[in-house]
């Protein structure tokens, strides 16, 4: 008795896995201070106005951190700590 095992499907899957993904497009953030207002742009488009410097830079940091990388600290009860 002979068993014929087809490997074509496995070979096709291996070729699909080996293909490289294109590199991600970089995102450009700009922070400018104009007439007492901090302005943030993302890829040349308006992102927000802020009255002080630190919230503007915090907004850039929050926008550039992917949601799946955001971390939260929990206390023993499982509540979010502030």
C-alpha positions in Angstrom: 0.0 0.0 0.0 1.4 3.5 -0.9 0.3 6.7 0.6 0.6 9.8 -1.6 1.2 12.9 0.5 0.9 16.2 -1.3 3.4 18.8 -0.3 2.4 21.5 -2.7 0.1 23.2 -0.2 2.9 23.3 2.4 5.4 24.7 0.0 2.9 27.4 -1.1 2.3 28.3 2.6 6.1 28.5 3.2 6.5 30.9 0.3 3.7 33.2 1.6 5.3 33.3 5.1 8.7 34.3 3.8 7.5 37.4 2.0 8.7 40.5 3.7 6.2 43.2 4.8 7.0 46.8 3.6 8.6 49.0 6.3 6.1 51.2 8.1 5.8 54.8 7.0 7.4 57.1 9.6 5.1 59.6 11.3 6.3 63.2 11.6 5.2 65.3 14.7 5.9 69.0 15.0 5.5 71.1 18.1 5.6 74.9 17.6 5.0 77.8 20.0 3.1 80.6 18.3 1.6 83.6 20.0 1.4 81.9 23.4 -0.2 78.7 22.1 1.6 75.4 21.6 0.5 73.8 18.3 1.0 70.1 17.5 0.8 68.8 13.9 1.0 65.2 12.8 2.2 64.5 9.3 1.5 68.2 8.4 -2.1 68.1 9.7 -3.4 69.9 12.7 -3.4 67.7 15.8 -4.1 70.1 18.7 -3.6 73.4 20.5 -2.2 73.5 24.1 -1.8 76.4 26.6 1.5 75.0 28.0 4.5 73.1 26.7 4.2 69.9 28.8 0.6 68.9 27.7 1.7 69.4 24.1 4.6 67.0 24.4 2.5 64.6 26.4 0.0 64.6 23.5 2.7 63.7 21.1 4.0 60.9 23.3 0.5 59.5 23.7 -0.2 59.7 20.0 3.1 57.9 19.1 2.6 55.1 21.6 0.5 52.3 20.1 -2.5 51.3 22.2 -1.2 47.7 22.7 2.0 49.1 24.2 0.3 51.3 26.7 0.7 50.0 30.2 -1.3 50.5 33.4 -0.3 49.8 36.9 -2.6 47.7 39.1 -2.7 47.5 42.8 -3.5 44.3 44.8 -7.3 44.8 44.4 -7.0 45.0 40.6 -8.0 48.7 40.5 -6.1 51.1 38.3 -3.7 53.1 40.4 -3.5 56.8 39.8 
